[in-house]
């Protein structure tokens, strides 16, 4: 079959862009119903203990309040905790809102006030009075670390690599040695759109749910399991998500509360979290890494030991891939990996853009930078000397790896060869100048996904799958793939997403959506094209009567012989002659188990950073970053660059700004708003240059695509920290690197 790629690989505008900038795009809290009620959550003020009493009468006396739900009067839901497990839940017992009087973390929902308007519900919620019997809590990882343990049940794919040799003995003998702790603070997702659920109660008790979720199928199965409803009675729609970053992978507690209230009151109900309440659920876990590196005088690693401990809640064993990245990026004859979790009194942490990767990469890439200075070796040269040509953690070849090209092209663009090696050797005025770099990788995953392709009698194509678009450009790339497949203009193609009536798809996350949904759409279109040819051959006097599928092309809205464009039929005519208003085909894409067993697949990046540090004020500026990425074939360079740029910006936030500060006496996140939880603003961002390194990969996915959502952030924090050391001579091993740490004397 001849490949028609007018759009694949081209920088197309977002097909959903106009809807977003004009306000036509509807988000979860913007759908309405004639009888819509509003719920407002009341949150606990202690971190651990039990509710001894809760007085709701003052709230109930407010005109317009219909009901106040608490653990005392909530309707019955599923008994077994397994019914609350969602598609991506970690091992343990999922949190059950209003289940009983027990308090597990500060900010836990203890009541839901439902009223005719949001303002009334909010005011009435302020009148709910609870008394507690407080228990002793612990939220400090440094103290909880002593009781950290290896989780007995692993999340899928999150087992640390096997150890090899004797890392400590090799370390003791090594001429060059590095051993340090590297820590990263708790962080909260803070997407622009708060989490919300609008539950429309329909005749017969059926529900249409508009939920901020990265996988409508996950919401549907969760509601079905918890409330005992058949899936056919639960229609979930989430066409637009205003940023999820992993916070929308799991159904959050506002969904449970909204569905509970709607079923009990037999009315439509919306529950929307406030910005403060966005700090009362999932977050990136505080993590402490310990890395030991031993090398010979040339910098070649002989010992590698990476240990990590991260927080989890009391009720679930949340886990991330943290230590594995060291073994993927580098090999040593002697290596040891250990990952543990420590229970604290917070909500369960959750996947946050590139979960685990920037945590572990910050540690190993900082340690490698320290090793480079200890051996008087250029940091880039050190990485080349320890370049891995296969994934030694799984003993598999890479499907492809163009990290060397990332190093080369990134360094050339950045001007790395002009770097003055010594710390504090570059200055302009009162600003110290530092150049740093780091390498990164992220899994190139491909997940089972189904899609449909429908051609109508007016020649329009609709492609659809239940996956989400969380701002990544999924609508656009699927439109591009569909248009190329049938030889149509993009304006003739519509992509449908995030609806449980569409073919099944996993949650949108892990950077697998482009490869997975893209392949599924491609396959559905191929199936549709074969059906169209069959229908074309049924037409009396068809010029394609004897054509083979491999001998025809689809272009300009027609199906034609590849060697004779005059022998063709209009696609809309083919549909009309079939006697149908439309022709539909579905397909399911899934990874090849033989390929997965033989190969390891990753995207790779090399990040080069320039920082300028005001020596008197401790203020860090980042005037330029070069992020060179190898990610297979790029469907849309424009949206792809946006993904890598966004990840890089978040890496700046992780390195310099983001930190959920905890008052351990209260067990509470204190900076629970966007005024005090710092994220990069426009003034913090200067030039970000994204380079896509050419990479052909015929194994990673049928369309040769690797994901881009995560790779932009992975190596950025480490590269910034390394640049700050080069500028100041101070090695700061705690993220974020705030002004006080820059001004602090070198350790």
N, C-alpha and C positions, 0 to 999 in steps of 0.2 A: 504494500500500500504506500503510495507516495505521501510524504509528509508535507502538510500545508501549514506553515507557521508564519503567518503575517503578524500575529499578535504575541505568541509565545516568545519571550525574550525582549519585548519592546516596552518602553516606559509609558504605559497607558495611565490616564487619569482614573481616579477611583470612580466606579460607577455609582456608588452611594454618596459621593461627595456633596452633590447638590442637596440631597435630602438632609444631610447633616448640617450644612451651613445655613439652610433656610428654616430649620426647625421641623421639617416634615417627618424626619425620623423619630419614631416613638420608642421611648425606653420604658422599663418596667413600671415606673411610677407615673407614667403619663397616659396609660389606658384608663378609660372611664366606663362607668355603668350608671344607669339612672338612679339606682338605690345604693350607691357606694357608701360604705361606712369606712371610718378611719381608726386604725389602732395605734396606740402609742405605748412603748415599752417602758416599764419601771425597772430600774437596775439595782442590784445589790450594792451596798456600801461597805461590805466587809469581804475579805479574801477567802475566809474559810470559817465554817461553823454551821449554824442552823437557824432558821427563822422560828422564833418562839410565838410570834403573833403578827398578823397583818390586818390592819384596819382599812377597809375600802369604803366605808359608809359616806365619808365626806365627798369622795369622788362620785359615788352613785347619786348623791343629792344634786349634782350639777345638771341643769337642764341640757338635754341632748345626749347624755351618757346612757348607753343601753346596758352595758355589762362590764364588770371588771373580773377578768379571769386570773386565778391564782392556783397554787397547788391544791388548795382546798376544794375548788369547784370545777377544775378543768374536766372536760369530757374524757371518757375512757379512750385510750389508744392502744396500740399493740403492746403486749405484755413482754415479749422477749426482746432483749436488746439487739439481737441479730436483725430484727425487722427495721431497725434504724440505720443499719449499715448502708452506705451509699457506694457508688461505683469506685470511688478512690479513697475510701475510708481506711485509715491505718488500723492495725490490730488493737483490740481493746473494746471498751464499752462506749459507744457514741453518746454524746451529750443529749439528754432528753429534757427540753424546756418545760418548766413548771411541773416536773415529775414528782418532786416531794419537797420537804423543807430544807434539804441539805444545800449548803453553799460551797461551791468548788473553786470559785475565783471571783475577784472583784469585778463588778459590772455584769454579773450573771443576771439574766432576765428573771424577775420574781413576780411580775404581774403584767397584764395587758389590759389597758383601758380602751374600750371601743365606744366611739361616739359618732354623731352625725357629721362632725367636721374635725379636721386635723387640729385646729386651734383649741376646740373644746376638749378633745382627747388629751392634748398636751397639758392644758391647765389642770384637768382633773387628775392626771397622773402625778402632778406635783402635790396632790392632797393625800395620796396613798402613804400610810405610815406603817413601817415595819420595825419590829424589834428583833434583836438577834442574841444568840448565845455564841460569841466569837470563839474560835479555836486558834491554836498556834499555827501560823502559816510560814511558808518558806518560798521566796521568789528569787533568791540570790544564787546563781549558778556556781559562784565561787565556793559557797558553802554546801550546796547540794551535790557538787562534783564528787565528793567523797563516797557518796552512795550510788554513783552511776553504775549502770549495768549493761550488759549486752542484751538487746531485746530478744526474748526467746522465740518470737515469731517475726520473721522478716517481711517487710513490704516487698512486693515483686520487684526483682532486679536490683535490690539494695543491699546485697551481701558484700561485705568488704572482700577484696582479693585475698587469695591464700598467701601466706608468708613463704619465704624462701631463704635458705641459708641461715646465718646468724648475724643479724643486722647490728646488734650491740657489740659483738666481738670485732666485726669489720670496722665499725665506727671508732672503736678504741685504738685501732692500728692506723687509721687514716691520717695522712699528713695534713689534709685540710678538713676542718670539722665545723659544723654549724648545729646549734641546738637551742631552740627558742619556742616560746608560746606565741601564738597569733590569735587574737580574739576579735569577734565581730558582735556588735550589739544587736538586741532585738530590733526589728523593723516592722512597720505596718504598711500595708499595701496602698491605702489612700487613693483609689481611683477617683476621678472627678464625679462619677455617678455613684451615690451611696447605694448600698444593697436595699432592695425593695421587692415586694411581691404584691401584685394586684390579682386577687382571686375573684373571678366572676362566677357567681352562683347561678346556675341555669336550671331550667325545668327538669324535674326528675332527679335533682341532686347532682347533676353532672357539673364539672368544673372546667373552666378555661382559666389557665394560670399564666400570667405574665410575670416572669421571674428573672431577676438578674442572675444568670447562670451561664456557665461555659459549656453546658451540655444538657439540653432539654430532656433527653432520655433519662438522665440521672435524677432530675427533679421528678419526672413521672414515676419512676420506679420507687423513689423514696416516699412520695405521697401515697402510692399504692400500698407499700409495705407498712407504713405507720398507721394509716387510717383505714386499711382494709377495703379500699375501693378497687374495682377492676380497672386495669389500665385504659380500657376503652372509654371509661367515664372521665378520664383526666387528659385534657388537651393542653399542652404546654407550648407557649409561643414566646420567643425572645429574639426578635429580629435584629435588635441593636443592643450592644453592651458597651457602656461608657467606660471601658477599661476594666479588666478583671485581674490580670497579672497573676492568676492562680487563686485569688480570693473567691472566685466564682466556680471553682471546680467542684466544691462540695455545696450542697444546699445549706444555707445558713439559717439561724434560728427564726428570722422573720418569716420565712416560708412556713414553718410549722405553725407559728402563731396565727398567721393569716388564714391558713386552711382550717385550722381548728375553729377559729371564730366564725368563718363563713359557714361551715357545716353545722355548727351549733345554733347560729342565729338565722340560718337560711337566707342570708343576705350576702351581697358582694362586699369584700373587705380588702382594704389596702393597709399594709404595714411597711413603713419606710424607716430605715435607720437614720438617726441623726449623725452628724460628723463625729461627735463624742462616742456614740455607740459603735462606730466603725472600729474603735479600739477595743471592743469587748469580744472579739472573736479572733479569727486566724491571723497569724503573723509569721514573719521569718524568725526562726529560733536563734536566740543567743548561742554562740558556739565558740568553744576554745579548742584550737589546734595545737598540737605539739609536734614539731618536725625536727628530725635529726638527719643531717646529711654528712656522709663521709666520702672523700674523694682523694685521688692521687694528686700530684703536683700539677698535672695538666688539666685538672678539673673533672676527670672522668669519674663518675659516681661508682663507689664500691659498696656504700651502705645507704639505705633509704628507709627511714621509719616515720610513719605518719599516723598519729593518733588524734582522735577528736572526741569531744563530749559536747552534747547539745541538750537543750531543755525539751521536755515534753510535759503534757498535763498529767494529772493524777489518774485520769480515766482512759487515756489512749496512749499507745506507744508509737508516737509519730517519729518517722525516720527519714533521712535524706542520704543521698550519695555525696559524701564529703571527702573521704580519704582516697577513694578510687582514682581520682584525677591524677594524683601523683604518679601512680603506677602506669597510667595510660600515656602520660606525657613523657615519662622517663623510665629507664630500666636500670637496675643495679643487680649485681650478683647476689647481694644480700638485702632483703627487704622485709618489712613487717608493717602490717596495717591493722588498726584497731579503731572501732567506732562504738561509742557507748552513749546512752541517754540517761538523763537525770530528771526525776519527777519534781515539778514545782507546782505551786498553786496558781496557775494561769489557765486560760483556755488552751486547747490543743493547737500547737503551731500548724502551719499549713504551707503548701507549695507556694513559693513566691518566685517570680521570674528567674529561671535557671536554678531551681531549688538544689541547694548543696554545692553547686559548681563554683560560684564566686567565693563561697566560704572556704572550700578546700584549696581553690586556685590561689586565693590571696595568700594562703599559708605557704604552699609549695613554691610559688613564684617569688615571694618575698625571700624565702630561704635560699633559693637559687641565686637571687641577686646578691644576698649576703655572701654566698660562696664565691661568686665572681669577684667581689672586692677583696675577699680574703686571699684569693689566689692571684690577684692582679690580672684578671682575665676579663676581656670585654663581655658584658652580660649576654649579648647576642651570640658571640662566639662560643660561650659556655653552653648555650642551648643547642647549638649546632653540634658540638662535641658529644652531647648526650642525646642526640636525636634518635627517637625510636622509630623503627621501620615496621613494627607490628605491635599489636596490643598484647603486651606480655601478661597482663592481668587475666586474660582469657585464653592466651596462646592461639590467637587468631590473626590472620592477615587483615589489613584494612581494606575495605572496598575501594577506597582511594584516600590519599593523604597528600595534600599540596601545601603543607605547613612551611616547607622550605621556600616555596614560591611566595608565601605570605611574608616570611622574613625578608626575602630579597626585595620584593616590590614595596613593602611597607617601609623598609629602611631607606630605600632610594628616594621615595616620596618625602620622607621625613627629613632626610639629610643626616642620618645617623653617623655617617663616616666623619662628620665635622665635630662630633662630640668630644669635649675635653674630658678625659677619664676621671680626673681627681674630683672628689666632692668639694663643693664650695669654690670651684675654680672658674665658674661662669657667673658674671654679674653685669647688671645694667642699672646704674644709679643705686638706689637703696634696695633693689630687688635682686635676690639670688635666683639664678636660673638653673633648673635641673631638667635633665633628660632621662627618662626611664622607659622600660619596655617590659612586656610580659607576653606569654603565649597562653592560649586557652583552647579548650575543646568542649563539645557538647554532643550528646547522642543524636545521631541521625535516625530517628525512629520512623517506622511505617506500621500503621495499625489498621486492623480490619475495618473497612468502611464501605457502606452501600450508597448508591446514587441512582438517580433516574434521569432520563433525557426524553423530552417530549417535543415533537414537532407538530405544529398546528397547521390547519389548512391555509392560513394566511402567510405561511413561511417563517413563522417565528419559532425560536427554540427556547425551551425552558429546561434548565438543569437544576437539580435539587438534591440536597442531602441534609440530614438533621444536625450537622455540625454547626458551630457558632462562628460569628465574626466578631471578635472582641476589639476591632480596630486595626487588625493586621492587614486587611485588604483581601480577605477571602472571597467576598462577593466579586471583586474585580478579577482575580486570577482564574476563578472558575468560569467567569464569563469569557475570558480570553481563551481558555482551553476549549470551551464549547464552540466558540466562534470558529476557531481554527479547524476543529474536527469536522464541522459541516460546511466549511467554506462560506461563512456568513460574516457580515459586519457585526461588530460588538453591539451596535444599537439594535440588532435583531435578536439579541440573546438576553434572557433574564435568568438570574440565579436566585433560587429560593433556598433559605437556610433557617435553621433553628426553629423547627416546628415538628412536633412528634408525629404528625401525619406523613412526614417525609421519610425516605429510607434511612435505616438505622445508622448512627454514627457514634463513636465514642466522644467523650468530653474533648473540648478544644484545649489542648495544652501540650507541653513537651516538645513543641516545634514539629509535631508530626502531621499537622493538618494539611499543609500544602502538598506534601508527598502523598498522603493517604486519600484525602478528598479529591485532590487533583487526578490521581490515578483512577479512582472510582468513576469520576465524571468522564474521563477519557474512555474508559471501558464501556460505560453506558452509551456514550455517543457512537462507539464502534459497533455495538450491538444494534443501535438504531439505524446506522448506515446500512448494515447488512439487511435489515428488514425493509428499509426503503428501496434497496436494489431489488429485492424479491417482489415488492409491490410494483416497482417500475416495469419489471419484466412481464407482469400480468396484463399490462395495458396493451390493447390491440394495436399492432403495428409498431410496438416499442422499438426504438433504435438501440435499446440495450438488451434485447431479448436473449442474446447469446453471451452477454458479457460476464466475465468472472470478476469477483470482488476485487482482486488484486490489479485488475486492468482499468478500474474506473477511478475518477477523482471527484471530490465534492468542492466546488468553487463557484463563487458569485451566485449563490443560491440555486445552483444546478448540480445535477449528477451527470457526468460526461465520461466518455472514453478518454483515457489518458493520451492516446495517440491520435485522436480525432475529436476535437472539441465540438465539431458540428453534430456529432451523434450525442445528444444530451436531452435531458428533461428538467423542467422546473420542479423544484422540490415541493412547492405548494400544490402543483398539479398532481404529483404522485400521491400526496395525502388525499386530495379530493377524489381521485380515481379509486382509492382504496375503499371508498364508501364510509369513511370515518372522518370525524372532525379533527382528530389528532391521532398520532401514532406514538406509543410510549414503549420504552425499553428500560430495564433496570439491570444493574450489575453490581457485584461485590468484589472489591479489591482486598487482597490479604497478602501478607508477606510469604515469601517462599521459605519454608522451614529448612530446606537444604542449604540455602544461601546464608540464612541466619546462623546455622550451626557451624558454618565454615569461616564466616567473615565477621569483623567488627566494623561498625559504621559510625563515623563522627564528622561533624563540621569542625573546622579549625580556624584559629584567628591569631594574628600577631598585632599587638597594640603598642603604639609608640606615643609617648606623651611628653609635652613640654610644660613645666610648671614655673611660675614666678612667685617667689615668696618674699613678702615685705619683712625684712629682718626685724624691724622695730615693732610692727603690729602683729606679726604672725599670720597675716592674711595670705591665703593661697589663691592664685589665679591660674587658670589652665587655658592659655591662649590658643593652643592647637593640639589636636589628637589625630593620629592616623590609625584607622582600624582596618587592617587587611584581612579579608574573610574568604575562605574556600568552602563553598556550600553547594557544590554540584551545579546544575543548570539553574539559572535565575529566570523565573517566569516573567517578572515585572521589575526591572531595575529601579523604577521610581518608588514603588511601595516597598521593595526590598531594602533600598537605602533608608527609607523611613524607619523600618524595623531596626536596622543596625544602629542608626542614629539614636533612636529612642532608648535602646538598650545601653548605648554608650553614655547617654545623659543620666540614666539610672545608675550606671557605674560611678559617675561623678557624685551623684547623691549618696551612694553607699560609702564612697571614699571620704567625703568631706562633710556631709550634712545629716544623713538619716540616722536617727537613734530614738527608740522608744524608752524614755527614761523612767525608771521604776523607783518609787519610794518603797523600800523594802520593809519599813515599819508598818506601812499601810497595805503593802502588797498590791499596789495599784500603779498603772501607767499614768504618769502625771501630765505629760504634754499631749493630751488627747484632743488636739485641734490643729488646724493648718497654720495657725499663728505661731505655734511653738514647736510643732513637729516640722523641722526644716526639710524642704525639698528644693532642688535647684530651680532658680527663677531665670528669666531671660538674661538678666545681667550676669549670671554665672556661666553662661555658655558662649563660647567663642567659635572657632573654626573646628569642625569635625569632618574629616575627609575619609570617606568610605571607599575602599578598593575591593572589588569583587575579582578574586583570582580565578582564572579559567580552570575548570575542573570537570572532566568527563567521568561519569560513574554509571556503569550499566548494571550494577548490582544493588545499589542502595534502594532504588525504587524503579518501577517500570518507566517512569518519565524522567529519571535521572536527577530528581530534586531532593535536596536536603533542607531541613528547616532553618529559619533565621531568627525566630522570636527570642531565643535565649543567647545566642553566641555573642551578641553585641556587648552584653554586660560582663561576661564571664571573666575576662582578663583585665578589664579596665581598672577596677580598684587597685589591683596589685601594681599595674603599670604606674598609676598615680603615686602610690606609696613609694615605689622605687625612685620615681623622679624627685619626690620631696627629699629623700635621702641624698640623692646626688646634689641637690641644691643646697641643703643645709648641713649635711653630715650627721643628721639625727635620724636614727632608725626608729620609726614609730610602728609598733606592732599591734595597735588597737584601732579598729574602725568604729566610728568615723574619726578622721584626723582633724580635730577641731583646733581652734586658735590656741587654746590653753595648752594643748599637747605640743604644738609647734614651738611655743615659747618656753616650754619646760626644758630643763637641762637634759642633755643626751644621757641615755641610760648607760 
